[in-house]
């Protein structure tokens, strides 16, 4: 039996470390290239959803002076959430995960983030926030996913400029950066596509948190749809893990981001600095305007925008950048 370990970027604070990944039989989704052309691209994308996760297998984490083991869950997912008090420098650090079934052993290396000291962090949605996805148009979304490889997918204009300004806000005098987190309703099957797209367009390196992995072709049709409550849980976990930070939240109006961020503001009334919602249709949505007005009444700055230049100007106006 072949094994494949897929690791994702983890994170650490002064007391705890979090690392997560998947274990698969045979190939993980990232083995199917994101830059093939034509029908080969569609074939590779569909195969990302034809995978076999391995449940209840033992995996070992090694990070500096830490060694600990756990077992994979029913969908092959594993997560190490362990106490960690050793002092490490801010920035990105390498860790190892090892799996040994007795017949086959495998070692993979991943990265985890220790935020630089500061006051600000950024949590961004992905689809229709920086990646043009047409999430509100089901058939167009599927068509774009199947017909356009990573080199032909589009990013919204001036997103890179805005995100880099947010990354460097308050840090112009040194080489440090504000931490970024990308949280989406896309499934873990699409992790490598999202990561490579961000690299391709020089977006800030981020911890990426996605939805439960899918294991069939019919699941591809439902990608990014369904319950979005997992995003609330993941954002809540990030803010709870770094409660001393203020957060900028970025999303769009194609699905549930405004309502989700309203819940976040109610849960963390002192942690949210500003909320940015991209307008994806020709006219602003009255329901979204109403939600943002309510968020403003909680002393949180909001910006409902069509182009990122407007968002940049707003960030400058309120003193974030």
ZAZA-806884 format. One line per 10 residues: number of its first residue (from 1); their letters; for each residue x, y, z of N, C-alpha, C. Coordinates in nm, 3 decimals. Layout:
<nodes>
NUM	a	X,Y,Z,X,Y,Z,X,Y,Z ~ ...
</nodes>
This chain:
<nodes>
1	xxxxxxxxxx	0.085,-0.121,0.000,0.000,0.000,0.000,0.088,0.125,0.000 ~ 0.056,0.218,-0.088,0.126,0.345,-0.092,0.063,0.443,0.007 ~ 0.145,0.533,0.056,0.097,0.637,0.146,0.134,0.774,0.090 ~ 0.057,0.874,0.125,0.090,1.011,0.089,0.046,1.102,0.202 ~ 0.140,1.179,0.255,0.113,1.276,0.360,0.099,1.414,0.299 ~ -0.004,1.487,0.335,-0.019,1.625,0.294,-0.023,1.712,0.419 ~ 0.072,1.804,0.430,0.080,1.892,0.546,0.039,2.034,0.508 ~ -0.020,2.103,0.604,-0.063,2.241,0.585,0.013,2.331,0.683 ~ 0.012,2.460,0.658,0.084,2.551,0.747,0.014,2.558,0.883 ~ 0.093,2.541,0.988,0.040,2.548,1.124,0.076,2.681,1.189
11	xxxxxxxxxx	0.053,2.689,1.320,0.081,2.814,1.391,0.103,2.785,1.539 ~ 0.168,2.880,1.605,0.208,2.860,1.744,0.199,2.995,1.817 ~ 0.166,2.991,1.947,0.174,3.110,2.031,0.268,3.081,2.147 ~ 0.255,3.150,2.257,0.347,3.131,2.369,0.315,3.007,2.451 ~ 0.201,2.944,2.427,0.159,2.833,2.511,0.120,2.706,2.435 ~ 0.093,2.717,2.305,0.034,2.605,2.235,0.078,2.605,2.088 ~ 0.080,2.485,2.031,0.118,2.467,1.891,0.009,2.389,1.820 ~ -0.022,2.431,1.695,-0.125,2.364,1.615,-0.066,2.327,1.478 ~ -0.073,2.199,1.445,-0.027,2.148,1.316,-0.133,2.052,1.264 ~ -0.161,2.054,1.133,-0.267,1.968,1.080,-0.233,1.923,0.938
21	xxxxxxxxxx	-0.300,1.815,0.895,-0.274,1.760,0.763,-0.367,1.644,0.733 ~ -0.340,1.572,0.625,-0.416,1.454,0.585,-0.319,1.341,0.549 ~ -0.369,1.218,0.568,-0.297,1.099,0.523,-0.384,1.027,0.420 ~ -0.323,0.994,0.305,-0.397,0.932,0.195,-0.335,0.798,0.156 ~ -0.419,0.713,0.100,-0.372,0.596,0.029,-0.343,0.637,-0.114 ~ -0.222,0.605,-0.163,-0.178,0.648,-0.296,-0.162,0.799,-0.299 ~ -0.212,0.866,-0.403,-0.179,1.007,-0.424,-0.271,1.102,-0.348 ~ -0.212,1.209,-0.294,-0.287,1.319,-0.236,-0.334,1.411,-0.349 ~ -0.432,1.500,-0.321,-0.483,1.589,-0.428,-0.377,1.675,-0.493 ~ -0.270,1.709,-0.421,-0.171,1.799,-0.479,-0.083,1.732,-0.584
31	xxxxxxxxxx	-0.097,1.600,-0.602,-0.019,1.531,-0.704,-0.078,1.551,-0.844 ~ -0.199,1.608,-0.851,-0.262,1.635,-0.979,-0.238,1.781,-1.014 ~ -0.160,1.805,-1.115,-0.107,1.938,-1.147,-0.217,2.042,-1.169 ~ -0.187,2.165,-1.127,-0.283,2.274,-1.141,-0.257,2.359,-1.265 ~ -0.156,2.320,-1.346,-0.123,2.403,-1.462,-0.134,2.329,-1.595 ~ -0.203,2.216,-1.598,-0.227,2.148,-1.724,-0.326,2.227,-1.809 ~ -0.331,2.193,-1.938,-0.415,2.269,-2.029,-0.531,2.183,-2.080 ~ -0.643,2.252,-2.113,-0.756,2.187,-2.177,-0.815,2.075,-2.096 ~ -0.844,1.962,-2.162,-0.910,1.850,-2.098,-0.822,1.790,-1.990 ~ -0.690,1.803,-2.004,-0.599,1.751,-1.902,-0.617,1.825,-1.770
41	xxxxxxxxxx	-0.646,1.954,-1.778,-0.672,2.031,-1.656,-0.800,1.983,-1.589 ~ -0.907,1.968,-1.666,-1.034,1.920,-1.609,-1.015,1.782,-1.546 ~ -0.941,1.695,-1.612,-0.915,1.561,-1.560,-0.840,1.570,-1.426 ~ -0.737,1.652,-1.421,-0.658,1.666,-1.298,-0.742,1.723,-1.185 ~ -0.825,1.823,-1.215,-0.907,1.885,-1.112,-1.008,1.785,-1.056 ~ -1.072,1.709,-1.142,-1.169,1.610,-1.096,-1.102,1.502,-1.012 ~ -0.980,1.465,-1.047,-0.910,1.362,-0.971,-0.871,1.410,-0.831 ~ -0.868,1.540,-0.809,-0.845,1.590,-0.673,-0.956,1.546,-0.578 ~ -1.071,1.512,-0.636,-1.185,1.469,-0.554,-1.204,1.317,-0.558 ~ -1.111,1.246,-0.618,-1.116,1.099,-0.620,-0.997,1.047,-0.541
51	xxxxxxxxxx	-1.001,1.071,-0.411,-0.889,1.034,-0.325,-0.938,0.940,-0.216 ~ -0.843,0.872,-0.152,-0.876,0.775,-0.048,-0.802,0.811,0.081 ~ -0.864,0.886,0.169,-0.802,0.916,0.298,-0.792,0.789,0.383 ~ -0.694,0.787,0.473,-0.671,0.672,0.559,-0.706,0.705,0.704 ~ -0.807,0.640,0.761,-0.847,0.667,0.899,-0.765,0.586,1.000 ~ -0.750,0.641,1.120,-0.697,0.569,1.236,-0.554,0.519,1.216 ~ -0.474,0.594,1.141,-0.332,0.563,1.126,-0.250,0.654,1.216 ~ -0.144,0.601,1.273,-0.060,0.677,1.365,0.034,0.770,1.289 ~ 0.040,0.894,1.333,0.133,0.992,1.277,0.209,1.059,1.391 ~ 0.337,1.093,1.364,0.425,1.150,1.465,0.468,1.290,1.422
61	xxxxxxxxxx	0.464,1.383,1.514,0.509,1.520,1.490,0.643,1.542,1.560 ~ 0.738,1.602,1.487,0.864,1.646,1.545,0.883,1.794,1.515 ~ 0.903,1.872,1.622,0.931,2.014,1.606,1.027,2.056,1.716 ~ 1.150,2.085,1.679,1.254,2.124,1.773,1.262,2.025,1.889 ~ 1.227,2.065,2.011,1.237,1.974,2.125,1.109,1.894,2.149 ~ 1.011,1.907,2.059,0.881,1.842,2.078,0.869,1.717,1.991 ~ 0.823,1.606,2.052,0.786,1.486,1.978,0.655,1.435,2.037 ~ 0.555,1.414,1.950,0.424,1.371,1.997,0.356,1.292,1.886 ~ 0.265,1.203,1.921,0.195,1.123,1.821,0.044,1.134,1.839 ~ -0.028,1.111,1.729,-0.174,1.103,1.732,-0.217,1.008,1.621
71	xxxxxxxxxx	-0.349,0.996,1.598,-0.400,0.912,1.489,-0.494,0.993,1.401 ~ -0.503,0.952,1.276,-0.589,1.021,1.182,-0.736,0.995,1.213 ~ -0.821,1.092,1.177,-0.964,1.078,1.195,-1.025,1.002,1.077 ~ -1.157,0.990,1.075,-1.224,0.907,0.974,-1.198,0.954,0.831 ~ -1.176,1.084,0.813,-1.150,1.136,0.678,-1.001,1.154,0.650 ~ -0.916,1.088,0.730,-0.772,1.098,0.710,-0.708,1.223,0.768 ~ -0.791,1.312,0.824,-0.740,1.438,0.879,-0.675,1.414,1.015 ~ -0.567,1.484,1.042,-0.509,1.482,1.176,-0.475,1.624,1.218 ~ -0.482,1.645,1.346,-0.450,1.776,1.402,-0.378,1.755,1.535 ~ -0.262,1.818,1.547,-0.190,1.822,1.674,-0.218,1.957,1.739
81	xxxxxxxxxx	-0.282,1.956,1.854,-0.299,2.076,1.935,-0.235,2.046,2.070 ~ -0.112,2.094,2.090,-0.033,2.049,2.204,0.028,2.167,2.279 ~ 0.046,2.155,2.410,0.114,2.261,2.486,0.256,2.279,2.435 ~ 0.298,2.405,2.426,0.435,2.432,2.380,0.481,2.565,2.439 ~ 0.585,2.558,2.524,0.629,2.677,2.597,0.771,2.721,2.563 ~ 0.837,2.649,2.473,0.974,2.686,2.437,0.975,2.816,2.357 ~ 1.077,2.896,2.379,1.089,3.023,2.309,1.142,3.001,2.167 ~ 1.072,3.057,2.070,1.120,3.053,1.932,1.105,3.192,1.871 ~ 1.185,3.220,1.771,1.182,3.350,1.706,1.055,3.366,1.622 ~ 1.007,3.488,1.605,0.892,3.510,1.515,0.927,3.473,1.371
91	xxxxxxxxxx	0.825,3.433,1.298,0.844,3.399,1.157,0.801,3.256,1.129 ~ 0.845,3.203,1.016,0.809,3.068,0.973,0.915,2.967,1.017 ~ 0.869,2.851,1.067,0.958,2.747,1.116,0.918,2.612,1.055 ~ 1.017,2.525,1.036,0.993,2.395,0.973,0.959,2.290,1.079 ~ 0.866,2.202,1.047,0.836,2.086,1.132,0.831,1.961,1.045 ~ 0.830,1.843,1.108,0.822,1.715,1.038,0.705,1.633,1.090 ~ 0.640,1.561,1.000,0.542,1.460,1.038,0.585,1.328,0.976 ~ 0.581,1.222,1.056,0.626,1.090,1.014,0.512,0.991,1.028 ~ 0.494,0.906,0.928,0.397,0.798,0.934,0.470,0.668,0.900 ~ 0.451,0.565,0.982,0.516,0.436,0.960,0.415,0.326,0.987
101	xxxxxxxxxx	0.376,0.254,0.882,0.277,0.147,0.896,0.340,0.013,0.927 ~ 0.471,0.005,0.933,0.539,-0.121,0.949,0.596,-0.169,0.817 ~ 0.523,-0.142,0.708,0.570,-0.178,0.575,0.630,-0.056,0.504 ~ 0.568,0.059,0.529,0.607,0.182,0.458,0.625,0.294,0.560 ~ 0.733,0.367,0.547,0.754,0.485,0.629,0.759,0.609,0.542 ~ 0.711,0.719,0.594,0.708,0.842,0.514,0.732,0.962,0.604 ~ 0.813,1.055,0.557,0.841,1.179,0.629,0.811,1.296,0.537 ~ 0.736,1.393,0.588,0.712,1.517,0.514,0.744,1.636,0.603 ~ 0.786,1.745,0.541,0.817,1.868,0.614,0.711,1.974,0.584 ~ 0.672,2.046,0.688,0.578,2.156,0.674,0.630,2.280,0.743
111	xxxxxxxxxx	0.547,2.384,0.749,0.586,2.510,0.813,0.480,2.552,0.914 ~ 0.524,2.622,1.016,0.430,2.683,1.109,0.472,2.826,1.138 ~ 0.376,2.907,1.178,0.395,3.051,1.194,0.396,3.092,1.340 ~ 0.498,3.168,1.376,0.499,3.242,1.503,0.488,3.390,1.466 ~ 0.372,3.455,1.493,0.356,3.594,1.450,0.461,3.688,1.510 ~ 0.498,3.788,1.431,0.585,3.892,1.483,0.507,3.977,1.584 ~ 0.574,4.027,1.686,0.505,4.114,1.782,0.440,4.231,1.709 ~ 0.320,4.265,1.749,0.248,4.373,1.685,0.102,4.372,1.726 ~ 0.022,4.448,1.656,-0.118,4.466,1.694,-0.217,4.414,1.591 ~ -0.173,4.382,1.469,-0.267,4.360,1.360,-0.246,4.223,1.296
121	xxxxxxxxxx	-0.359,4.159,1.257,-0.357,4.038,1.175,-0.471,4.049,1.075 ~ -0.460,3.974,0.967,-0.559,3.984,0.859,-0.615,3.846,0.829 ~ -0.749,3.838,0.822,-0.819,3.714,0.785,-0.898,3.743,0.659 ~ -0.870,3.668,0.553,-0.934,3.693,0.424,-1.004,3.568,0.372 ~ -1.123,3.588,0.318,-1.188,3.487,0.236,-1.108,3.476,0.105 ~ -1.143,3.378,0.022,-1.069,3.355,-0.103,-1.156,3.380,-0.226 ~ -1.257,3.294,-0.248,-1.341,3.303,-0.368,-1.417,3.434,-0.372 ~ -1.398,3.510,-0.479,-1.462,3.639,-0.505,-1.420,3.747,-0.406 ~ -1.317,3.718,-0.325,-1.255,3.820,-0.242,-1.122,3.861,-0.304 ~ -1.037,3.761,-0.337,-0.921,3.794,-0.422,-0.916,3.709,-0.549
131	xxxxxxxxxx	-0.976,3.591,-0.547,-0.981,3.505,-0.665,-1.118,3.518,-0.732 ~ -1.123,3.559,-0.858,-1.249,3.572,-0.930,-1.307,3.432,-0.951 ~ -1.424,3.405,-0.890,-1.478,3.268,-0.887,-1.622,3.256,-0.932 ~ -1.699,3.365,-0.934,-1.840,3.362,-0.974,-1.920,3.268,-0.884 ~ -1.898,3.279,-0.753,-1.960,3.185,-0.659,-2.112,3.189,-0.660 ~ -2.170,3.302,-0.693,-2.316,3.314,-0.693,-2.380,3.261,-0.821 ~ -2.296,3.222,-0.919,-2.347,3.169,-1.047,-2.295,3.027,-1.062 ~ -2.376,2.929,-1.023,-2.332,2.791,-1.008,-2.266,2.736,-1.135 ~ -2.333,2.743,-1.249,-2.282,2.682,-1.371,-2.157,2.754,-1.421 ~ -2.153,2.887,-1.408,-2.035,2.961,-1.451,-1.916,2.927,-1.362
141	xxxxxxxxxx	-1.940,2.912,-1.233,-1.832,2.875,-1.141,-1.771,2.741,-1.181 ~ -1.856,2.640,-1.205,-1.807,2.508,-1.242,-1.733,2.513,-1.376 ~ -1.789,2.588,-1.472,-1.725,2.602,-1.603,-1.585,2.661,-1.589 ~ -1.573,2.767,-1.511,-1.443,2.833,-1.494,-1.344,2.738,-1.427 ~ -1.388,2.666,-1.326,-1.299,2.573,-1.256,-1.245,2.465,-1.349 ~ -1.333,2.413,-1.437,-1.294,2.302,-1.525,-1.219,2.347,-1.650 ~ -1.243,2.467,-1.695,-1.187,2.510,-1.824,-1.063,2.597,-1.812 ~ -1.037,2.655,-1.694,-0.925,2.748,-1.680,-0.828,2.698,-1.574 ~ -0.704,2.674,-1.616,-0.605,2.631,-1.519,-0.555,2.751,-1.438 ~ -0.460,2.725,-1.352,-0.417,2.828,-1.257,-0.361,2.952,-1.327
151	xxxxxxxxxx	-0.301,2.933,-1.444,-0.242,3.046,-1.516,-0.347,3.134,-1.584 ~ -0.468,3.080,-1.597,-0.575,3.156,-1.664,-0.683,3.207,-1.569 ~ -0.673,3.173,-1.441,-0.766,3.228,-1.344,-0.727,3.371,-1.310 ~ -0.826,3.452,-1.277,-0.804,3.595,-1.259,-0.806,3.636,-1.112 ~ -0.727,3.737,-1.083,-0.728,3.801,-0.953,-0.786,3.941,-0.969 ~ -0.856,3.992,-0.869,-0.910,4.128,-0.876,-0.795,4.229,-0.876 ~ -0.814,4.335,-0.953,-0.711,4.438,-0.965,-0.683,4.504,-0.830 ~ -0.556,4.530,-0.805,-0.504,4.602,-0.688,-0.523,4.527,-0.556 ~ -0.568,4.401,-0.562,-0.572,4.320,-0.440,-0.432,4.305,-0.382 ~ -0.336,4.272,-0.468,-0.198,4.253,-0.421,-0.149,4.376,-0.348
161	xxxxxxxxxx	-0.174,4.494,-0.403,-0.129,4.618,-0.341,-0.192,4.635,-0.203 ~ -0.323,4.612,-0.194,-0.392,4.627,-0.065,-0.338,4.529,0.038 ~ -0.323,4.403,-0.001,-0.279,4.300,0.093,-0.136,4.325,0.140 ~ -0.051,4.371,0.049,0.087,4.399,0.091,0.093,4.521,0.183 ~ 0.010,4.618,0.160,0.005,4.733,0.250,-0.043,4.690,0.388 ~ -0.143,4.600,0.393,-0.190,4.548,0.521,-0.083,4.464,0.589 ~ -0.010,4.386,0.510,0.096,4.302,0.566,0.207,4.384,0.631 ~ 0.234,4.501,0.575,0.344,4.585,0.624,0.297,4.699,0.714 ~ 0.168,4.708,0.739,0.113,4.820,0.818,0.176,4.825,0.957 ~ 0.234,4.939,0.989,0.299,4.957,1.118,0.437,4.896,1.127
171	xxxxxxxxxx	0.488,4.843,1.015,0.616,4.771,1.018,0.714,4.824,0.912 ~ 0.697,4.947,0.874,0.775,5.003,0.765,0.925,5.012,0.797 ~ 0.961,5.006,0.926,1.100,5.027,0.965,1.179,4.897,0.976 ~ 1.117,4.780,0.959,1.191,4.655,0.971,1.141,4.555,0.867 ~ 1.186,4.431,0.879,1.152,4.328,0.781,1.042,4.234,0.830 ~ 0.972,4.271,0.936,0.866,4.186,0.989,0.737,4.207,0.909 ~ 0.634,4.129,0.941,0.509,4.136,0.868,0.392,4.102,0.960 ~ 0.275,4.152,0.925,0.152,4.114,0.995,0.106,3.978,0.942 ~ 0.054,3.896,1.030,0.016,3.760,0.993,-0.112,3.761,0.909 ~ -0.115,3.671,0.808,-0.231,3.653,0.722,-0.287,3.512,0.739
181	xxxxxxxxxx	-0.421,3.504,0.734,-0.492,3.377,0.735,-0.595,3.380,0.623 ~ -0.595,3.278,0.538,-0.697,3.263,0.434,-0.794,3.153,0.477 ~ -0.922,3.189,0.492,-1.024,3.096,0.539,-1.136,3.090,0.435 ~ -1.170,2.970,0.390,-1.262,2.957,0.278,-1.354,2.837,0.295 ~ -1.466,2.838,0.221,-1.555,2.723,0.214,-1.514,2.625,0.106 ~ -1.405,2.652,0.036,-1.347,2.550,-0.053,-1.292,2.437,0.033 ~ -1.289,2.316,-0.026,-1.244,2.200,0.049,-1.092,2.186,0.047 ~ -1.040,2.104,0.141,-0.897,2.078,0.146,-0.844,2.021,0.015 ~ -0.931,1.962,-0.067,-0.888,1.910,-0.198,-0.822,2.018,-0.282 ~ -0.860,2.145,-0.261,-0.813,2.255,-0.345,-0.701,2.336,-0.280
191	xxxxxxxxxx	-0.643,2.282,-0.173,-0.541,2.356,-0.099,-0.425,2.397,-0.189 ~ -0.371,2.302,-0.266,-0.252,2.335,-0.345,-0.284,2.436,-0.453 ~ -0.408,2.431,-0.509,-0.446,2.532,-0.608,-0.447,2.671,-0.545 ~ -0.507,2.682,-0.426,-0.515,2.811,-0.359,-0.376,2.862,-0.322 ~ -0.293,2.773,-0.268,-0.158,2.813,-0.229,-0.076,2.857,-0.349 ~ -0.083,2.781,-0.459,-0.008,2.817,-0.578,-0.060,2.945,-0.642 ~ -0.192,2.966,-0.638,-0.248,3.090,-0.693,-0.198,3.210,-0.614 ~ -0.195,3.198,-0.481,-0.144,3.307,-0.398,0.003,3.334,-0.428 ~ 0.083,3.228,-0.446,0.224,3.245,-0.480,0.239,3.312,-0.616 ~ 0.160,3.265,-0.713,0.169,3.316,-0.849,0.145,3.466,-0.854
201	xxxxxxxxxx	0.056,3.514,-0.769,0.020,3.657,-0.770,0.085,3.734,-0.655 ~ 0.184,3.670,-0.592,0.265,3.737,-0.490,0.180,3.793,-0.376 ~ 0.079,3.718,-0.334,0.001,3.756,-0.217,0.077,3.715,-0.091 ~ 0.049,3.778,0.022,0.122,3.743,0.145,0.108,3.595,0.180 ~ 0.217,3.536,0.223,0.216,3.397,0.268,0.125,3.385,0.389 ~ 0.040,3.280,0.389,-0.065,3.274,0.491,-0.085,3.132,0.541 ~ -0.138,3.123,0.661,-0.199,2.998,0.709,-0.333,2.985,0.636 ~ -0.359,2.868,0.577,-0.481,2.846,0.499,-0.568,2.744,0.570 ~ -0.696,2.779,0.591,-0.788,2.687,0.659,-0.912,2.668,0.572 ~ -0.941,2.542,0.538,-1.046,2.509,0.442,-1.149,2.415,0.503
211	xxxxxxxxxx	-1.241,2.369,0.417,-1.353,2.287,0.460,-1.317,2.138,0.449 ~ -1.394,2.054,0.519,-1.368,1.911,0.525,-1.347,1.852,0.386 ~ -1.247,1.764,0.375,-1.209,1.707,0.246,-1.322,1.623,0.188 ~ -1.332,1.619,0.055,-1.435,1.541,-0.015,-1.368,1.425,-0.090 ~ -1.444,1.319,-0.114,-1.383,1.197,-0.169,-1.457,1.140,-0.289 ~ -1.536,1.219,-0.360,-1.608,1.168,-0.476,-1.634,1.276,-0.578 ~ -1.661,1.235,-0.703,-1.685,1.331,-0.811,-1.810,1.414,-0.786 ~ -1.913,1.355,-0.726,-2.035,1.432,-0.697,-2.007,1.543,-0.597 ~ -1.908,1.519,-0.510,-1.870,1.624,-0.414,-1.810,1.744,-0.484 ~ -1.746,1.722,-0.600,-1.689,1.834,-0.675,-1.800,1.932,-0.716
221	xxxxxxxxxx	-1.915,1.879,-0.757,-2.026,1.965,-0.799,-2.071,2.056,-0.685 ~ -2.053,2.009,-0.563,-2.100,2.086,-0.446,-1.990,2.171,-0.386 ~ -1.873,2.176,-0.448,-1.760,2.244,-0.386,-1.792,2.390,-0.353 ~ -1.755,2.429,-0.232,-1.776,2.566,-0.187,-1.918,2.599,-0.145 ~ -2.008,2.501,-0.154,-2.148,2.526,-0.122,-2.183,2.462,0.012 ~ -2.310,2.477,0.053,-2.354,2.415,0.177,-2.330,2.505,0.297 ~ -2.323,2.444,0.412,-2.309,2.515,0.539,-2.175,2.588,0.547 ~ -2.180,2.716,0.585,-2.058,2.794,0.599,-2.020,2.816,0.745 ~ -2.086,2.745,0.836,-2.061,2.767,0.977,-1.919,2.729,1.017 ~ -1.858,2.638,0.938,-1.719,2.599,0.969,-1.628,2.721,0.962
231	xxxxxxxxxx	-1.659,2.819,0.876,-1.576,2.939,0.867,-1.583,3.019,0.996 ~ -1.702,3.028,1.054,-1.714,3.096,1.183,-1.627,3.027,1.288 ~ -1.632,2.895,1.292,-1.554,2.819,1.390,-1.404,2.842,1.369 ~ -1.360,2.839,1.244,-1.217,2.855,1.215,-1.169,2.996,1.247 ~ -1.249,3.097,1.213,-1.211,3.234,1.246,-1.211,3.255,1.396 ~ -1.312,3.201,1.463,-1.317,3.210,1.610,-1.194,3.146,1.673 ~ -1.150,3.032,1.618,-1.031,2.965,1.671,-0.906,3.051,1.655 ~ -0.893,3.118,1.540,-0.776,3.204,1.516,-0.774,3.320,1.615 ~ -0.887,3.388,1.629,-0.892,3.505,1.717,-0.871,3.462,1.862 ~ -0.928,3.349,1.902,-0.909,3.299,2.039,-0.764,3.260,2.064
241	xxxxxxxxxx	-0.695,3.213,1.960,-0.556,3.171,1.973,-0.463,3.291,1.988 ~ -0.497,3.402,1.922,-0.419,3.526,1.930,-0.511,3.640,1.976 ~ -0.557,3.638,2.101,-0.658,3.735,2.146,-0.604,3.877,2.166 ~ -0.471,3.893,2.165,-0.413,4.024,2.185,-0.408,4.105,2.056 ~ -0.445,4.045,1.943,-0.437,4.114,1.814,-0.570,4.177,1.776 ~ -0.560,4.282,1.693,-0.677,4.336,1.624,-0.679,4.277,1.483 ~ -0.799,4.257,1.429,-0.811,4.187,1.301,-0.881,4.272,1.196 ~ -0.831,4.261,1.074,-0.899,4.311,0.955,-0.959,4.189,0.885 ~ -1.088,4.192,0.858,-1.157,4.081,0.791,-1.196,4.124,0.650 ~ -1.163,4.040,0.552,-1.197,4.069,0.412,-1.281,3.957,0.355
251	xxxxxxxxxx	-1.391,3.995,0.286,-1.479,3.896,0.225,-1.553,3.958,0.108 ~ -1.666,3.896,0.071,-1.745,3.946,-0.041,-1.892,3.921,-0.013 ~ -1.976,3.974,-0.101,-2.121,3.966,-0.078,-2.188,3.854,-0.159 ~ -2.110,3.761,-0.216,-2.169,3.657,-0.300,-2.233,3.546,-0.217 ~ -2.190,3.532,-0.090,-2.246,3.426,-0.007,-2.278,3.480,0.132 ~ -2.205,3.438,0.234,-2.247,3.468,0.371,-2.148,3.550,0.452 ~ -2.044,3.602,0.389,-1.941,3.671,0.465,-1.992,3.786,0.552 ~ -2.078,3.875,0.503,-2.123,3.986,0.588,-2.191,3.938,0.717 ~ -2.272,3.835,0.705,-2.345,3.784,0.822,-2.251,3.710,0.916 ~ -2.158,3.637,0.858,-2.057,3.567,0.937,-1.972,3.667,1.015
261	xxxxxxxxxx	-1.928,3.774,0.949,-1.844,3.873,1.016,-1.921,3.951,1.121 ~ -2.052,3.968,1.100,-2.135,4.031,1.203,-2.134,3.946,1.330 ~ -2.145,3.814,1.314,-2.139,3.724,1.429,-2.004,3.732,1.499 ~ -1.899,3.742,1.420,-1.765,3.753,1.478,-1.752,3.880,1.561 ~ -1.804,3.992,1.509,-1.798,4.119,1.583,-1.875,4.111,1.715 ~ -1.986,4.043,1.712,-2.065,4.026,1.836,-1.994,3.937,1.937 ~ -1.917,3.841,1.886,-1.846,3.747,1.974,-1.717,3.808,2.029 ~ -1.650,3.891,1.947,-1.523,3.952,1.986,-1.534,4.104,1.971 ~ -1.603,4.170,2.063,-1.632,4.313,2.045,-1.511,4.405,2.052 ~ -1.396,4.355,2.096,-1.277,4.439,2.107,-1.167,4.402,2.007
271	xxxxxxxxxx	-1.189,4.304,1.924,-1.082,4.250,1.841,-1.087,4.288,1.693 ~ -1.199,4.341,1.644,-1.213,4.364,1.501,-1.191,4.511,1.469 ~ -1.088,4.538,1.389,-1.053,4.676,1.354,-1.135,4.725,1.234 ~ -1.151,4.639,1.133,-1.223,4.681,1.013,-1.269,4.559,0.935 ~ -1.378,4.579,0.858,-1.432,4.474,0.773,-1.448,4.528,0.631 ~ -1.398,4.449,0.533,-1.406,4.487,0.392,-1.488,4.382,0.318 ~ -1.593,4.428,0.248,-1.680,4.338,0.173,-1.680,4.382,0.026 ~ -1.635,4.290,-0.062,-1.634,4.321,-0.205,-1.774,4.305,-0.263 ~ -1.817,4.405,-0.340,-1.945,4.400,-0.411,-1.925,4.325,-0.542 ~ -1.996,4.213,-0.559,-1.973,4.126,-0.676,-2.076,4.145,-0.787
281	xxxxxxxxxx	-2.179,4.223,-0.764,-2.279,4.250,-0.867,-2.277,4.399,-0.901 ~ -2.359,4.440,-0.998,-2.356,4.579,-1.042,-2.404,4.676,-0.935 ~ -2.497,4.632,-0.854,-2.554,4.720,-0.751,-2.528,4.662,-0.613 ~ -2.511,4.750,-0.513,-2.493,4.700,-0.377,-2.621,4.633,-0.327 ~ -2.605,4.535,-0.240,-2.719,4.463,-0.185,-2.767,4.531,-0.059 ~ -2.896,4.562,-0.055,-2.951,4.635,0.059,-2.935,4.557,0.189 ~ -2.951,4.424,0.182,-2.936,4.342,0.302,-2.793,4.351,0.357 ~ -2.696,4.355,0.267,-2.556,4.367,0.309,-2.531,4.505,0.369 ~ -2.585,4.609,0.306,-2.571,4.744,0.361,-2.628,4.752,0.502 ~ -2.739,4.685,0.525,-2.802,4.686,0.657,-2.713,4.616,0.760
291	xxxxxxxxxx	-2.654,4.504,0.722,-2.566,4.431,0.813,-2.443,4.516,0.845 ~ -2.384,4.579,0.744,-2.265,4.661,0.767,-2.296,4.782,0.854 ~ -2.417,4.839,0.839,-2.457,4.950,0.925,-2.466,4.904,1.070 ~ -2.513,4.784,1.091,-2.519,4.731,1.227,-2.379,4.709,1.283 ~ -2.288,4.660,1.199,-2.150,4.642,1.242,-2.086,4.776,1.278 ~ -2.114,4.879,1.197,-2.063,5.013,1.228,-2.113,5.062,1.364 ~ -2.236,5.024,1.399,-2.291,5.066,1.529,-2.218,4.999,1.646 ~ -2.138,4.896,1.615,-2.056,4.830,1.718,-1.913,4.885,1.717 ~ -1.895,5.003,1.657,-1.765,5.071,1.652,-1.659,4.994,1.575 ~ -1.702,4.928,1.466,-1.611,4.861,1.375,-1.621,4.929,1.239
301	xxxxxxxxxx	-1.508,4.967,1.182,-1.507,5.030,1.051,-1.544,4.929,0.943 ~ -1.625,4.971,0.846,-1.662,4.883,0.735,-1.643,4.957,0.602 ~ -1.623,4.876,0.497,-1.609,4.930,0.362,-1.671,4.830,0.265 ~ -1.772,4.876,0.190,-1.840,4.795,0.090,-1.795,4.850,-0.046 ~ -1.716,4.772,-0.120,-1.643,4.828,-0.234,-1.652,4.738,-0.356 ~ -1.635,4.799,-0.474,-1.627,4.724,-0.599,-1.483,4.702,-0.644 ~ -1.398,4.799,-0.618,-1.258,4.786,-0.660,-1.167,4.808,-0.540 ~ -1.054,4.740,-0.541,-0.964,4.741,-0.426,-0.902,4.878,-0.400 ~ -0.900,4.966,-0.502,-0.849,5.102,-0.479,-0.934,5.173,-0.374 ~ -1.066,5.151,-0.377,-1.154,5.209,-0.276,-1.121,5.154,-0.138
311	xxxxxxxxxx	-1.092,5.023,-0.130,-1.056,4.962,-0.003,-0.923,5.016,0.049 ~ -0.827,5.036,-0.042,-0.698,5.093,-0.003,-0.715,5.234,0.054 ~ -0.793,5.315,-0.015,-0.817,5.452,0.031,-0.884,5.451,0.169 ~ -0.976,5.358,0.190,-1.043,5.349,0.320,-0.943,5.309,0.430 ~ -0.856,5.211,0.401,-0.756,5.168,0.499,-0.662,5.284,0.535 ~ -0.631,5.365,0.436,-0.547,5.483,0.460,-0.622,5.586,0.543 ~ -0.748,5.607,0.510,-0.829,5.708,0.579,-0.845,5.679,0.727 ~ -0.864,5.550,0.763,-0.886,5.516,0.904,-0.756,5.484,0.978 ~ -0.643,5.499,0.907,-0.513,5.489,0.974,-0.458,5.349,0.989 ~ -0.509,5.252,0.913,-0.452,5.117,0.920,-0.321,5.112,0.845
321	x	-0.318,5.173,0.725,-0.196,5.172,0.643,-0.144,5.314,0.627
</nodes>
